[in-house]
Amino acid sequence: MANGRQRSSPRRASARRRRIPWIAISLLTAGAIGLVFIFVRLFEGPGSTADVGPAAYPYPCLPNEGTAQHIHPYVRIVLDGDSITIPAYVGIRDIGGTACFEPVHTHDASGILHIESVSPTQLFTLGDFFAIWRDTYRTAEVRNATVPVSYTVGDLLGRPIDAGHDVRLLVDGTLSRAGPTLVLNALDYCTAAMTNPPCFPTAVADPYPPFLVQRYGTGHVIVLQYAARGGS
């Protein structure tokens, strides 16, 4: 028995020595793949194909705008008294020649959002829009500075609340505590009779389905402010 153990020990040692290079090669390969993945994610531009598909965030791409809902909320952003432009084509991308529409998007820089969904009942929030904006452009330009596209109850476009500043949400001039959870579906601004900006030229239409006009009306204005505490 002692001799048997002595004979088997060199074989086991030899097998271990053969396995070590393969383990090292596997680890090096996995590390290289990880570095390539990180490099690709860091240098992808807005609207890259990595963000598109059934699992795309926040919503899967649609080849056409949805027709089950068509609603036009109006959002204004004011930082320390300066009006900030919401860019055109938030949520609209061209992927290899194929159109990609998010259910909440913009067509111009007027501040009018377009809710165009394939679902007649799905609700969309202000936080959803900011997620789509962030997913499309990643950053925004404010006073010649690049800032994150962000909105929480304590932060607006990289401006956090502090001892002297508040982040406020006003709906039709009234302070709202809803923050990013504010539901946009009931807050249409435009009608078919509004033929001037901001509704003209991309959003001259009554909200759809038609019951939305009777239930919620139109002309609603959503304002996000980062302003001095106690100021207007």
Z-matrix of the N, CA and C atoms (Angstrom, degrees):
N
C 1 1.457
C 2 1.529 1 111.05
N 3 1.331 2 117.18 1 -39.97
C 4 1.463 3 120.37 2 -179.63
C 5 1.510 4 110.11 3 -63.17
N 6 1.383 5 116.49 4 -43.84
C 7 1.463 6 118.88 5 179.67
C 8 1.520 7 111.49 6 -63.64
N 9 1.376 8 116.76 7 -37.64
C 10 1.477 9 120.26 8 178.45
C 11 1.509 10 111.47 9 -60.90
N 12 1.322 11 117.05 10 -41.96
C 13 1.455 12 119.60 11 179.27
C 14 1.518 13 111.08 12 -66.00
N 15 1.368 14 115.93 13 -38.23
C 16 1.450 15 118.60 14 179.78
C 17 1.518 16 111.47 15 -65.72
N 18 1.388 17 116.91 16 -37.42
C 19 1.459 18 118.90 17 -179.93
C 20 1.525 19 111.83 18 -70.37
N 21 1.352 20 118.73 19 -34.82
C 22 1.456 21 120.71 20 -176.84
C 23 1.525 22 112.19 21 -76.19
N 24 1.313 23 118.18 22 -25.68
C 25 1.455 24 121.10 23 -175.33
C 26 1.530 25 112.05 24 -63.03
N 27 1.347 26 120.80 25 -45.79
C 28 1.469 27 119.83 26 178.11
C 29 1.518 28 112.07 27 -61.26
N 30 1.362 29 118.14 28 -35.89
C 31 1.466 30 119.94 29 179.62
C 32 1.518 31 110.50 30 -64.54
N 33 1.355 32 116.49 31 -42.92
C 34 1.463 33 118.83 32 178.71
C 35 1.525 34 111.10 33 -63.79
N 36 1.327 35 117.45 34 -40.47
C 37 1.463 36 120.77 35 179.61
C 38 1.521 37 110.60 36 -63.18
N 39 1.358 38 115.59 37 -40.96
C 40 1.462 39 119.15 38 179.44
C 41 1.520 40 111.34 39 -64.35
N 42 1.353 41 117.65 40 -39.27
C 43 1.467 42 121.15 41 178.90
C 44 1.514 43 110.66 42 -64.80
N 45 1.338 44 115.95 43 -39.81
C 46 1.456 45 118.63 44 178.78
C 47 1.522 46 110.80 45 -63.83
N 48 1.370 47 116.21 46 -41.03
C 49 1.459 48 119.27 47 179.62
C 50 1.528 49 111.37 48 -63.15
N 51 1.366 50 117.14 49 -36.08
C 52 1.461 51 119.66 50 179.57
C 53 1.519 52 111.39 51 -69.62
N 54 1.367 53 117.05 52 -32.54
C 55 1.458 54 119.94 53 -178.36
C 56 1.521 55 112.85 54 -74.23
N 57 1.329 56 119.32 55 -31.43
C 58 1.460 57 122.51 56 -174.34
C 59 1.522 58 112.79 57 -57.85
N 60 1.377 59 119.84 58 -47.43
C 61 1.476 60 117.52 59 178.72
C 62 1.513 61 112.72 60 -60.57
N 63 1.343 62 118.23 61 -38.65
C 64 1.470 63 119.65 62 -179.45
C 65 1.528 64 111.81 63 -65.96
N 66 1.328 65 116.46 64 -37.73
C 67 1.463 66 119.44 65 176.57
C 68 1.520 67 110.30 66 -63.14
N 69 1.340 68 116.16 67 -44.41
C 70 1.467 69 119.87 68 179.62
C 71 1.512 70 111.26 69 -62.04
N 72 1.351 71 116.87 70 -42.96
C 73 1.463 72 120.85 71 179.48
C 74 1.519 73 110.53 72 -62.84
N 75 1.345 74 117.77 73 -41.91
C 76 1.464 75 121.81 74 179.99
C 77 1.524 76 110.85 75 -62.28
N 78 1.351 77 115.96 76 -43.74
C 79 1.457 78 119.36 77 -179.79
C 80 1.521 79 111.39 78 -64.89
N 81 1.346 80 116.74 79 -42.27
C 82 1.460 81 119.94 80 178.72
C 83 1.520 82 111.50 81 -63.69
N 84 1.347 83 116.51 82 -40.09
C 85 1.465 84 120.21 83 179.40
C 86 1.521 85 110.96 84 -64.09
N 87 1.349 86 116.87 85 -46.02
C 88 1.461 87 120.79 86 179.16
C 89 1.522 88 111.01 87 -60.82
N 90 1.348 89 116.52 88 -40.25
C 91 1.455 90 119.43 89 178.58
C 92 1.510 91 112.48 90 -64.80
N 93 1.340 92 116.18 91 -39.87
C 94 1.465 93 119.62 92 178.85
C 95 1.514 94 111.21 93 -64.55
N 96 1.333 95 117.27 94 -42.28
C 97 1.462 96 121.08 95 178.69
C 98 1.521 97 109.88 96 -62.11
N 99 1.332 98 117.08 97 -41.86
C 100 1.462 99 120.47 98 178.67
C 101 1.509 100 112.30 99 -62.22
N 102 1.353 101 117.06 100 -41.39
C 103 1.458 102 120.02 101 178.31
C 104 1.517 103 111.79 102 -64.55
N 105 1.329 104 116.91 103 -40.34
C 106 1.461 105 120.37 104 177.73
C 107 1.519 106 110.22 105 -62.19
N 108 1.350 107 117.51 106 -43.28
C 109 1.461 108 121.18 107 179.64
C 110 1.524 109 111.09 108 -60.69
N 111 1.343 110 116.20 109 -45.21
C 112 1.463 111 120.35 110 179.82
C 113 1.516 112 110.37 111 -62.93
N 114 1.344 113 116.87 112 -42.80
C 115 1.463 114 120.39 113 -179.94
C 116 1.518 115 110.72 114 -61.02
N 117 1.323 116 117.17 115 -44.57
C 118 1.465 117 120.90 116 -179.40
C 119 1.513 118 110.77 117 -62.73
N 120 1.349 119 117.84 118 -44.41
C 121 1.463 120 120.58 119 -178.65
C 122 1.531 121 111.42 120 -65.49
N 123 1.340 122 117.54 121 -35.11
C 124 1.454 123 119.65 122 -178.88
C 125 1.516 124 112.29 123 -69.36
N 126 1.326 125 117.21 124 -32.24
C 127 1.447 126 119.78 125 -172.29
C 128 1.518 127 113.46 126 -108.50
N 129 1.332 128 118.22 127 9.24
C 130 1.455 129 119.94 128 173.09
C 131 1.522 130 109.58 129 -67.06
N 132 1.298 131 117.61 130 142.32
C 133 1.453 132 121.79 131 174.91
C 134 1.511 133 110.26 132 -89.05
N 135 1.340 134 117.44 133 171.68
C 136 1.459 135 121.41 134 176.39
C 137 1.516 136 111.09 135 -57.42
N 138 1.314 137 116.27 136 138.13
C 139 1.455 138 119.78 137 176.61
C 140 1.514 139 113.60 138 76.26
N 141 1.332 140 118.75 139 23.63
C 142 1.446 141 119.96 140 179.93
C 143 1.515 142 110.16 141 -70.11
N 144 1.331 143 116.48 142 159.44
C 145 1.458 144 120.54 143 -176.67
C 146 1.515 145 112.38 144 -65.76
N 147 1.329 146 117.59 145 -18.46
C 148 1.462 147 119.57 146 178.90
C 149 1.516 148 111.81 147 -66.83
N 150 1.333 149 118.04 148 -19.44
C 151 1.462 150 121.58 149 -177.98
C 152 1.525 151 112.45 150 -96.14
N 153 1.321 152 118.01 151 4.77
C 154 1.454 153 121.15 152 -171.18
C 155 1.521 154 110.21 153 -116.74
N 156 1.311 155 116.56 154 141.57
C 157 1.452 156 120.94 155 176.65
C 158 1.501 157 111.00 156 140.16
N 159 1.340 158 116.79 157 -176.16
C 160 1.466 159 120.28 158 -177.08
C 161 1.518 160 113.81 159 -57.70
N 162 1.339 161 117.32 160 -28.55
C 163 1.463 162 119.78 161 -178.25
C 164 1.520 163 111.94 162 -102.22
N 165 1.340 164 118.09 163 14.39
C 166 1.467 165 120.97 164 -176.45
C 167 1.523 166 110.40 165 -62.20
N 168 1.321 167 115.21 166 146.19
C 169 1.461 168 121.32 167 179.18
C 170 1.506 169 108.96 168 -107.98
N 171 1.312 170 119.39 169 137.81
C 172 1.465 171 127.40 170 2.90
C 173 1.536 172 114.34 171 -83.14
N 174 1.318 173 118.26 172 -25.52
C 175 1.463 174 121.79 173 -177.93
C 176 1.517 175 109.26 174 -134.55
N 177 1.334 176 117.54 175 150.40
C 178 1.469 177 118.93 176 174.96
C 179 1.523 178 110.96 177 -62.12
N 180 1.317 179 115.89 178 148.97
C 181 1.457 180 120.69 179 178.99
C 182 1.520 181 110.89 180 -67.79
N 183 1.330 182 115.55 181 144.40
C 184 1.461 183 122.48 182 173.71
C 185 1.526 184 108.38 183 -112.13
N 186 1.334 185 118.13 184 139.47
C 187 1.469 186 119.56 185 179.16
C 188 1.519 187 112.83 186 -72.12
N 189 1.344 188 116.32 187 -20.36
C 190 1.463 189 121.78 188 178.37
C 191 1.525 190 108.83 189 -139.59
N 192 1.331 191 116.13 190 162.73
C 193 1.449 192 119.81 191 176.16
C 194 1.531 193 109.98 192 -70.08
N 195 1.340 194 115.69 193 137.89
C 196 1.453 195 119.77 194 178.43
C 197 1.521 196 111.74 195 -67.32
N 198 1.324 197 116.83 196 151.78
C 199 1.470 198 121.49 197 -176.95
C 200 1.523 199 113.19 198 -118.07
N 201 1.333 200 118.49 199 -1.68
C 202 1.460 201 119.99 200 -178.43
C 203 1.527 202 111.87 201 -75.96
N 204 1.329 203 117.20 202 -27.07
C 205 1.463 204 122.76 203 171.86
C 206 1.518 205 108.32 204 -134.81
N 207 1.343 206 115.92 205 142.37
C 208 1.473 207 120.43 206 175.42
C 209 1.527 208 106.61 207 -146.43
N 210 1.338 209 115.47 208 103.63
C 211 1.458 210 122.36 209 -171.65
C 212 1.525 211 108.03 210 -134.93
N 213 1.344 212 117.07 211 145.31
C 214 1.459 213 121.07 212 -174.87
C 215 1.532 214 111.62 213 -126.06
N 216 1.321 215 118.49 214 83.15
C 217 1.467 216 119.84 215 172.40
C 218 1.530 217 110.53 216 -71.00
N 219 1.333 218 115.22 217 153.75
C 220 1.456 219 121.88 218 179.58
C 221 1.526 220 108.25 219 -117.92
N 222 1.335 221 116.72 220 118.78
C 223 1.462 222 122.09 221 -175.77
C 224 1.521 223 109.33 222 -119.32
N 225 1.335 224 115.85 223 127.09
C 226 1.456 225 122.24 224 174.13
C 227 1.531 226 108.55 225 -116.13
N 228 1.330 227 115.86 226 142.09
C 229 1.460 228 121.85 227 178.95
C 230 1.521 229 108.63 228 -123.35
N 231 1.332 230 116.28 229 129.97
C 232 1.466 231 121.38 230 -178.56
C 233 1.531 232 108.32 231 -130.30
N 234 1.328 233 116.14 232 120.06
C 235 1.467 234 121.94 233 177.20
C 236 1.521 235 108.88 234 -112.51
N 237 1.330 236 116.45 235 115.26
C 238 1.471 237 121.21 236 179.67
C 239 1.516 238 111.35 237 48.07
N 240 1.325 239 116.74 238 42.12
C 241 1.448 240 121.39 239 176.34
C 242 1.513 241 115.48 240 88.90
N 243 1.336 242 118.17 241 -10.83
C 244 1.461 243 121.94 242 179.82
C 245 1.525 244 110.67 243 -94.59
N 246 1.333 245 116.69 244 129.68
C 247 1.463 246 120.63 245 175.56
C 248 1.527 247 109.28 246 -75.42
N 249 1.328 248 115.79 247 131.75
C 250 1.461 249 122.08 248 -178.64
C 251 1.528 250 108.65 249 -105.83
N 252 1.319 251 116.43 250 131.46
C 253 1.458 252 121.34 251 -178.61
C 254 1.516 253 111.13 252 -81.71
N 255 1.315 254 115.95 253 126.84
C 256 1.466 255 121.12 254 168.37
C 257 1.524 256 106.18 255 -81.97
N 258 1.310 257 119.17 256 123.06
C 259 1.467 258 119.83 257 -170.60
C 260 1.531 259 113.58 258 -72.02
N 261 1.316 260 114.20 259 160.41
C 262 1.463 261 120.61 260 173.13
C 263 1.527 262 110.15 261 -70.88
N 264 1.313 263 114.73 262 155.13
C 265 1.475 264 123.86 263 172.66
C 266 1.525 265 113.67 264 66.80
N 267 1.321 266 117.38 265 22.15
C 268 1.468 267 118.25 266 166.75
C 269 1.530 268 107.46 267 -60.52
N 270 1.310 269 116.87 268 128.26
C 271 1.462 270 120.64 269 178.44
C 272 1.506 271 114.96 270 79.06
N 273 1.333 272 118.73 271 9.57
C 274 1.468 273 122.12 272 176.12
C 275 1.519 274 107.60 273 -125.46
N 276 1.327 275 115.24 274 123.59
C 277 1.459 276 118.98 275 -177.93
C 278 1.520 277 110.23 276 -137.75
N 279 1.304 278 115.12 277 158.73
C 280 1.456 279 121.88 278 173.49
C 281 1.525 280 107.26 279 -113.66
N 282 1.314 281 115.87 280 116.58
C 283 1.459 282 120.48 281 -177.27
C 284 1.523 283 108.43 282 -113.56
N 285 1.321 284 115.95 283 100.42
C 286 1.456 285 119.83 284 179.16
C 287 1.515 286 113.26 285 58.99
N 288 1.328 287 116.72 286 35.23
C 289 1.451 288 120.23 287 -179.76
C 290 1.512 289 114.32 288 88.10
N 291 1.335 290 117.66 289 -1.44
C 292 1.459 291 122.18 290 179.34
C 293 1.528 292 109.52 291 -106.95
N 294 1.321 293 116.40 292 130.60
C 295 1.461 294 120.40 293 -178.94
C 296 1.523 295 110.51 294 -69.99
N 297 1.325 296 115.26 295 146.28
C 298 1.465 297 122.53 296 177.74
C 299 1.515 298 107.62 297 -134.58
N 300 1.329 299 116.87 298 114.30
C 301 1.465 300 122.34 299 179.96
C 302 1.521 301 109.45 300 -114.58
N 303 1.338 302 116.12 301 129.73
C 304 1.457 303 120.79 302 167.29
C 305 1.527 304 107.70 303 -86.11
N 306 1.338 305 119.45 304 153.42
C 307 1.466 306 120.74 305 -176.64
C 308 1.525 307 113.67 306 -67.12
N 309 1.338 308 117.92 307 -17.83
C 310 1.468 309 121.95 308 171.32
C 311 1.522 310 106.50 309 -121.85
N 312 1.338 311 117.12 310 123.57
C 313 1.461 312 120.13 311 -175.97
C 314 1.528 313 110.08 312 -154.30
N 315 1.325 314 116.00 313 176.56
C 316 1.459 315 121.33 314 174.34
C 317 1.523 316 108.55 315 -124.65
N 318 1.336 317 115.14 316 149.82
C 319 1.464 318 120.61 317 175.05
C 320 1.526 319 111.55 318 -105.41
N 321 1.321 320 116.54 319 -22.51
C 322 1.459 321 120.65 320 -179.52
C 323 1.522 322 108.11 321 -145.27
N 324 1.334 323 115.90 322 -172.27
C 325 1.464 324 120.94 323 -176.70
C 326 1.523 325 111.83 324 -102.01
N 327 1.331 326 117.00 325 28.87
C 328 1.470 327 121.65 326 -176.93
C 329 1.521 328 113.51 327 -79.99
N 330 1.328 329 117.91 328 -17.79
C 331 1.461 330 121.69 329 -172.55
C 332 1.512 331 112.85 330 95.91
N 333 1.336 332 117.47 331 -5.19
C 334 1.464 333 121.59 332 175.90
C 335 1.524 334 109.29 333 -79.84
N 336 1.329 335 115.86 334 124.48
C 337 1.460 336 121.41 335 174.47
C 338 1.519 337 108.69 336 -94.66
N 339 1.312 338 116.19 337 149.00
C 340 1.455 339 122.31 338 177.47
C 341 1.522 340 108.58 339 -114.34
N 342 1.337 341 116.23 340 112.09
C 343 1.462 342 120.44 341 169.42
C 344 1.519 343 106.37 342 -92.53
N 345 1.307 344 117.11 343 110.17
C 346 1.466 345 122.34 344 -179.66
C 347 1.515 346 106.67 345 -133.09
N 348 1.327 347 114.93 346 96.34
C 349 1.451 348 121.94 347 -167.91
C 350 1.522 349 111.18 348 -116.58
N 351 1.334 350 115.35 349 152.66
C 352 1.463 351 120.75 350 174.37
C 353 1.520 352 111.31 351 -82.06
N 354 1.346 353 116.90 352 -9.12
C 355 1.464 354 121.34 353 179.20
C 356 1.524 355 109.56 354 -105.61
N 357 1.338 356 118.23 355 132.22
C 358 1.466 357 119.94 356 178.69
C 359 1.519 358 113.58 357 -77.58
N 360 1.331 359 117.58 358 -9.76
C 361 1.474 360 120.50 359 -173.68
C 362 1.522 361 113.95 360 -122.80
N 363 1.325 362 119.66 361 -10.85
C 364 1.459 363 120.33 362 -175.60
C 365 1.521 364 110.93 363 -66.46
N 366 1.332 365 115.66 364 134.26
C 367 1.456 366 121.96 365 179.88
C 368 1.525 367 110.18 366 -97.06
N 369 1.325 368 115.77 367 144.40
C 370 1.457 369 121.72 368 178.64
C 371 1.524 370 108.75 369 -126.95
N 372 1.324 371 115.67 370 142.10
C 373 1.453 372 120.98 371 -174.65
C 374 1.530 373 111.24 372 -112.94
N 375 1.324 374 114.72 373 169.02
C 376 1.461 375 120.21 374 175.52
C 377 1.525 376 109.94 375 -61.27
N 378 1.320 377 116.35 376 -36.78
C 379 1.466 378 120.03 377 176.57
C 380 1.519 379 112.22 378 -63.72
N 381 1.333 380 117.56 379 -36.44
C 382 1.464 381 120.65 380 175.84
C 383 1.524 382 110.68 381 -60.51
N 384 1.339 383 115.95 382 -44.01
C 385 1.464 384 118.60 383 -179.87
C 386 1.521 385 110.97 384 -61.90
N 387 1.330 386 117.94 385 -44.40
C 388 1.459 387 119.32 386 179.67
C 389 1.528 388 111.44 387 -63.55
N 390 1.326 389 117.48 388 -34.86
C 391 1.460 390 120.05 389 176.80
C 392 1.522 391 110.71 390 -64.07
N 393 1.331 392 117.24 391 -41.00
C 394 1.464 393 121.30 392 178.18
C 395 1.530 394 110.41 393 -67.53
N 396 1.329 395 116.64 394 -42.40
C 397 1.470 396 121.20 395 176.76
C 398 1.531 397 110.15 396 -58.56
N 399 1.331 398 116.17 397 -47.51
C 400 1.464 399 120.66 398 -179.99
C 401 1.529 400 110.95 399 -63.62
N 402 1.321 401 117.12 400 -38.06
C 403 1.461 402 121.01 401 -178.65
C 404 1.530 403 111.10 402 -70.12
N 405 1.339 404 116.39 403 -27.23
C 406 1.468 405 120.22 404 -178.66
C 407 1.519 406 111.94 405 -82.66
N 408 1.346 407 117.03 406 -48.94
C 409 1.462 408 121.00 407 -172.18
C 410 1.529 409 114.80 408 -114.73
N 411 1.333 410 117.42 409 -15.61
C 412 1.456 411 123.72 410 177.95
C 413 1.534 412 113.53 411 68.90
N 414 1.345 413 118.82 412 -43.62
C 415 1.461 414 121.15 413 -179.80
C 416 1.528 415 109.56 414 -135.44
N 417 1.336 416 115.72 415 169.52
C 418 1.463 417 122.45 416 176.06
C 419 1.517 418 108.67 417 -132.05
N 420 1.336 419 116.13 418 163.54
C 421 1.459 420 121.43 419 178.41
C 422 1.535 421 108.89 420 -108.00
N 423 1.314 422 116.15 421 122.11
C 424 1.464 423 122.53 422 178.09
C 425 1.520 424 108.13 423 -130.84
N 426 1.337 425 116.26 424 117.65
C 427 1.474 426 121.30 425 -179.32
C 428 1.529 427 110.92 426 52.02
N 429 1.321 428 116.23 427 47.68
C 430 1.472 429 123.47 428 177.67
C 431 1.522 430 113.09 429 63.39
N 432 1.324 431 116.38 430 19.75
C 433 1.463 432 120.90 431 177.07
C 434 1.522 433 109.25 432 -120.94
N 435 1.321 434 116.27 433 145.18
C 436 1.459 435 121.56 434 177.14
C 437 1.519 436 109.02 435 -86.84
N 438 1.331 437 116.17 436 126.54
C 439 1.463 438 121.02 437 -176.92
C 440 1.527 439 108.69 438 -129.17
N 441 1.324 440 118.03 439 156.84
C 442 1.461 441 120.20 440 176.77
C 443 1.517 442 111.36 441 -71.31
N 444 1.318 443 116.21 442 145.52
C 445 1.467 444 120.65 443 172.90
C 446 1.520 445 106.72 444 -80.61
N 447 1.319 446 116.75 445 97.09
C 448 1.462 447 120.99 446 -173.78
C 449 1.517 448 110.53 447 -141.07
N 450 1.329 449 114.53 448 147.05
C 451 1.467 450 120.23 449 172.75
C 452 1.516 451 109.40 450 -154.31
N 453 1.329 452 115.45 451 117.52
C 454 1.454 453 123.07 452 170.78
C 455 1.519 454 106.71 453 -134.11
N 456 1.320 455 117.51 454 179.95
C 457 1.463 456 119.39 455 177.39
C 458 1.519 457 111.35 456 -65.76
N 459 1.350 458 116.93 457 -15.99
C 460 1.454 459 119.61 458 -178.04
C 461 1.507 460 114.75 459 -119.64
N 462 1.338 461 117.59 460 10.96
C 463 1.459 462 119.86 461 -176.91
C 464 1.523 463 109.41 462 -155.79
N 465 1.340 464 115.78 463 139.13
C 466 1.459 465 121.24 464 175.38
C 467 1.512 466 108.76 465 -137.28
N 468 1.337 467 116.25 466 113.59
C 469 1.467 468 122.84 467 179.59
C 470 1.535 469 111.69 468 49.87
N 471 1.320 470 114.68 469 47.77
C 472 1.462 471 119.90 470 176.71
C 473 1.507 472 114.96 471 80.84
N 474 1.344 473 118.28 472 3.32
C 475 1.467 474 121.68 473 177.43
C 476 1.524 475 108.21 474 -101.20
N 477 1.337 476 119.26 475 106.71
C 478 1.463 477 121.10 476 179.78
C 479 1.525 478 111.24 477 -83.72
N 480 1.319 479 115.87 478 152.76
C 481 1.461 480 118.87 479 173.09
C 482 1.535 481 108.51 480 -65.49
N 483 1.313 482 115.47 481 148.11
C 484 1.453 483 120.53 482 177.97
C 485 1.525 484 108.33 483 -148.50
N 486 1.325 485 116.76 484 -166.69
C 487 1.467 486 120.32 485 -176.13
C 488 1.521 487 112.31 486 -61.63
N 489 1.353 488 117.05 487 -23.47
C 490 1.456 489 118.52 488 -175.58
C 491 1.514 490 115.44 489 -115.43
N 492 1.357 491 117.87 490 -2.04
C 493 1.461 492 120.26 491 -174.55
C 494 1.522 493 112.35 492 -134.75
N 495 1.324 494 114.35 493 147.98
C 496 1.462 495 122.47 494 176.25
C 497 1.521 496 109.75 495 -121.58
N 498 1.334 497 115.39 496 154.50
C 499 1.464 498 122.72 497 165.79
C 500 1.521 499 106.51 498 -103.81
N 501 1.333 500 116.87 499 121.65
C 502 1.456 501 120.86 500 -176.14
C 503 1.515 502 110.63 501 -121.70
N 504 1.320 503 114.66 502 147.09
C 505 1.457 504 122.79 503 172.80
C 506 1.524 505 107.87 504 -120.20
N 507 1.321 506 116.19 505 120.65
C 508 1.455 507 122.04 506 178.64
C 509 1.523 508 109.13 507 -115.06
N 510 1.319 509 116.52 508 130.21
C 511 1.457 510 122.12 509 175.20
C 512 1.524 511 107.21 510 -117.23
N 513 1.305 512 116.02 511 115.08
C 514 1.473 513 122.26 512 -176.01
C 515 1.529 514 110.89 513 53.80
N 516 1.333 515 115.14 514 38.99
C 517 1.459 516 120.95 515 176.21
C 518 1.512 517 115.13 516 83.52
N 519 1.331 518 118.14 517 -2.50
C 520 1.466 519 121.96 518 -178.25
C 521 1.520 520 110.10 519 -107.57
N 522 1.330 521 116.52 520 133.69
C 523 1.458 522 120.81 521 179.82
C 524 1.525 523 110.35 522 -61.48
N 525 1.344 524 116.16 523 132.07
C 526 1.458 525 122.05 524 178.88
C 527 1.516 526 109.51 525 -118.70
N 528 1.334 527 115.69 526 141.45
C 529 1.461 528 121.27 527 177.27
C 530 1.526 529 111.14 528 -96.68
N 531 1.316 530 118.53 529 5.62
C 532 1.467 531 121.28 530 -175.11
C 533 1.524 532 112.06 531 -68.32
N 534 1.332 533 117.76 532 -32.36
C 535 1.462 534 120.26 533 -179.63
C 536 1.522 535 111.57 534 59.31
N 537 1.337 536 117.18 535 -140.20
C 538 1.461 537 120.46 536 -178.51
C 539 1.529 538 113.71 537 -63.74
N 540 1.334 539 118.27 538 -15.72
C 541 1.469 540 120.22 539 -179.21
C 542 1.528 541 112.06 540 -84.68
N 543 1.330 542 118.11 541 2.10
C 544 1.462 543 120.21 542 179.78
C 545 1.529 544 110.15 543 -58.64
N 546 1.332 545 116.81 544 123.85
C 547 1.462 546 121.72 545 -179.98
C 548 1.523 547 109.45 546 -81.16
N 549 1.331 548 116.43 547 128.01
C 550 1.460 549 122.01 548 -174.82
C 551 1.521 550 114.01 549 -88.48
N 552 1.320 551 118.05 550 -20.41
C 553 1.469 552 121.14 551 -171.20
C 554 1.519 553 113.87 552 -60.15
N 555 1.339 554 117.68 553 -27.86
C 556 1.463 555 121.18 554 -178.33
C 557 1.518 556 112.93 555 -94.87
N 558 1.332 557 117.88 556 8.45
C 559 1.458 558 120.87 557 -170.35
C 560 1.532 559 111.95 558 -121.04
N 561 1.322 560 117.01 559 49.51
C 562 1.463 561 121.21 560 177.98
C 563 1.530 562 109.99 561 -68.82
N 564 1.306 563 115.56 562 144.55
C 565 1.460 564 120.50 563 177.46
C 566 1.532 565 111.71 564 -105.91
N 567 1.322 566 118.21 565 -39.67
C 568 1.462 567 122.40 566 -168.10
C 569 1.528 568 113.12 567 -91.03
N 570 1.335 569 114.48 568 161.06
C 571 1.467 570 122.87 569 170.51
C 572 1.521 571 107.85 570 -138.64
N 573 1.323 572 115.09 571 173.22
C 574 1.465 573 120.04 572 177.90
C 575 1.520 574 112.21 573 -68.86
N 576 1.344 575 116.94 574 -17.26
C 577 1.467 576 120.78 575 -179.36
C 578 1.522 577 113.06 576 -88.23
N 579 1.329 578 117.81 577 -10.56
C 580 1.461 579 121.25 578 -178.52
C 581 1.519 580 109.55 579 -86.08
N 582 1.313 581 116.42 580 100.22
C 583 1.464 582 121.10 581 -175.75
C 584 1.522 583 112.63 582 -107.91
N 585 1.323 584 116.46 583 19.18
C 586 1.459 585 122.21 584 175.87
C 587 1.522 586 109.52 585 -120.99
N 588 1.347 587 118.05 586 161.27
C 589 1.459 588 119.56 587 174.86
C 590 1.529 589 110.58 588 -57.39
N 591 1.339 590 120.35 589 150.82
C 592 1.462 591 125.03 590 5.76
C 593 1.529 592 115.02 591 -84.07
N 594 1.336 593 118.03 592 -8.59
C 595 1.470 594 118.32 593 -177.41
C 596 1.533 595 111.92 594 -72.43
N 597 1.317 596 116.27 595 -38.01
C 598 1.460 597 120.19 596 178.58
C 599 1.534 598 109.52 597 -81.73
N 600 1.322 599 120.04 598 135.39
C 601 1.461 600 127.12 599 9.03
C 602 1.524 601 114.82 600 -103.32
N 603 1.347 602 119.02 601 -4.95
C 604 1.468 603 118.85 602 -167.96
C 605 1.525 604 114.30 603 -94.86
N 606 1.341 605 118.56 604 -13.42
C 607 1.469 606 119.02 605 -170.22
C 608 1.522 607 112.95 606 -132.64
N 609 1.326 608 117.59 607 30.24
C 610 1.464 609 120.62 608 179.07
C 611 1.530 610 107.88 609 -80.09
N 612 1.330 611 116.16 610 93.67
C 613 1.465 612 121.26 611 -177.49
C 614 1.516 613 109.40 612 -171.08
N 615 1.327 614 115.93 613 152.06
C 616 1.460 615 120.75 614 171.62
C 617 1.527 616 109.12 615 -77.35
N 618 1.334 617 116.75 616 151.70
C 619 1.463 618 118.19 617 176.91
C 620 1.521 619 111.46 618 -62.49
N 621 1.315 620 115.49 619 148.19
C 622 1.468 621 121.57 620 178.61
C 623 1.523 622 107.98 621 -129.49
N 624 1.328 623 118.26 622 136.85
C 625 1.467 624 131.00 623 5.01
C 626 1.530 625 113.01 624 -66.42
N 627 1.337 626 116.94 625 157.12
C 628 1.475 627 121.14 626 -173.11
C 629 1.519 628 115.27 627 -60.05
N 630 1.341 629 118.66 628 -26.79
C 631 1.463 630 119.56 629 -177.39
C 632 1.526 631 111.86 630 -63.87
N 633 1.337 632 117.85 631 -18.45
C 634 1.460 633 120.39 632 -178.31
C 635 1.527 634 111.64 633 -62.57
N 636 1.332 635 116.91 634 -35.20
C 637 1.466 636 119.65 635 179.21
C 638 1.521 637 110.37 636 -64.51
N 639 1.340 638 116.79 637 -47.39
C 640 1.452 639 120.33 638 -178.86
C 641 1.526 640 112.03 639 -65.51
N 642 1.320 641 116.27 640 -36.63
C 643 1.466 642 119.06 641 -174.37
C 644 1.524 643 112.80 642 -81.64
N 645 1.322 644 117.52 643 -40.17
C 646 1.469 645 119.76 644 -171.15
C 647 1.529 646 114.34 645 -120.62
N 648 1.316 647 118.92 646 -13.56
C 649 1.451 648 120.85 647 -176.47
C 650 1.519 649 111.99 648 71.98
N 651 1.334 650 115.98 649 -171.86
C 652 1.460 651 122.00 650 179.03
C 653 1.531 652 108.36 651 -134.48
N 654 1.324 653 116.31 652 -173.21
C 655 1.459 654 120.27 653 179.62
C 656 1.511 655 114.81 654 80.39
N 657 1.340 656 118.47 655 13.37
C 658 1.465 657 121.69 656 -179.32
C 659 1.527 658 110.62 657 -75.63
N 660 1.328 659 116.27 658 141.29
C 661 1.462 660 121.52 659 -179.93
C 662 1.528 661 108.87 660 -125.96
N 663 1.328 662 115.66 661 130.17
C 664 1.467 663 122.72 662 178.59
C 665 1.526 664 107.62 663 -109.59
N 666 1.327 665 116.72 664 124.62
C 667 1.461 666 120.90 665 -179.24
C 668 1.524 667 109.14 666 -124.35
N 669 1.332 668 115.48 667 128.06
C 670 1.457 669 122.45 668 172.41
C 671 1.516 670 108.40 669 -106.58
N 672 1.329 671 115.72 670 128.98
C 673 1.458 672 120.34 671 -176.32
C 674 1.533 673 110.70 672 -126.42
N 675 1.316 674 115.11 673 139.18
C 676 1.465 675 121.49 674 162.03
C 677 1.512 676 105.11 675 -115.82
N 678 1.329 677 116.32 676 110.12
C 679 1.466 678 119.39 677 -169.32
C 680 1.526 679 110.39 678 -144.03
N 681 1.325 680 114.52 679 163.38
C 682 1.461 681 120.77 680 177.20
C 683 1.516 682 110.43 681 -59.43
N 684 1.298 683 116.33 682 136.36
C 685 1.460 684 121.49 683 -179.54
C 686 1.524 685 109.43 684 -61.92
N 687 1.326 686 114.22 685 129.73
C 688 1.450 687 120.41 686 -179.13
C 689 1.509 688 113.54 687 89.48
N 690 1.358 689 117.21 688 -10.47
C 691 1.448 690 120.13 689 178.88
C 692 1.513 691 111.71 690 -85.32
N 693 1.327 692 116.41 691 175.43
C 694 1.470 693 120.71 692 -178.87
C 695 1.506 694 110.08 693 -92.08
